[in-house]
Amino acid sequence: MSQMIGVLGPEGTFSEKAARKYSPDAGLRYFRDFEEVIAAVERGEVGRGVVPLENSLEGSVGQTLDALLRREVKIVGEINLNVRHCLLGLGRSEEVKLILSHPQALAQCRGYLKRSFPDAELRTTGSTSHAAKLAQEFSEMAAIADAETAERYGLGVIDRNVQDSDQNVTRFAVVGREAPGPTGWDKTSLAIYLEQAEPGALWEVLGEFAVRKINLTKIESRPSKLGLGDYYFFIDLEGHVSDSIVEEALARIRKRAAMTKVLGSYPRTSPEER
């Protein structure tokens, strides 16, 4: 299997930055979207993939969750990355009439854009670095991207730290094909589907964790795309799937849920990285 890491491209994305934090010396292969990264891991074209799971301002990344649900891969690690957006371009701020970036980046800078560029057109791109590449064309165009991307694409930094909060952190998943063993400091991610959920069904599922004092760090619903009001539930918990109390809870839940998929058991980030 290749030891390359797949990330969103082109060069200069925050996914690349997270991958460098995870493995500074690894070779990188760039893909057009998160789905393609995860599919390449599943096919064995790359040994690992790094994709965003959630952002502290804008919540979960739906495309990543959907792909993890469909593909036969595992989350094998996580990376927390402080995200600092900058406005990049060829001209001055008063020249800017069109601002480009990935939808997540535009959303993370929504307040800044309304205050500083209320009349500018906002246009989405496949990645922040793709936006920077396009902004090379005209001085009226600007991109929201990482400051390091400016030099790579011959742009100037028009404004720094334009995200709506300094507490802007993106949690990335490292995706592989083989699950790591327990370390004693682990997290498990699950997807659960309660078909035609009866009253109290979710409460019963969550109760299996509560009675065993298993701490849940995240729970959210996402549409199943099978009908209005039909959802998958994504849960993160402390512990490894091989831990006896986690095994016991999952065995009980599988009797109650229509589908229970372990998306991965992997080392948690250390407390100082939170």
Secondary structure by P-SEA (a helix, b strand, c coil): cccbbbbccccccaaaaaaaaacccbbbbbcccaaaaaaaaaaccccbbbbbcccccccccaaaaaaaacccccccbbbbbbbbbbbbcccccccccbbbbcaaaaaaaaaaaaaccccbbbbbcccaaaaaaaacccccbbbbcccccccccccccccccccccccbbbbbbbcccccccccccccccbbbbbcccccaaaaaaaaaaaaacccccccccccccccccbbbbbbbbccccccaaaaaaaaaaaaccccccccccccccccccc
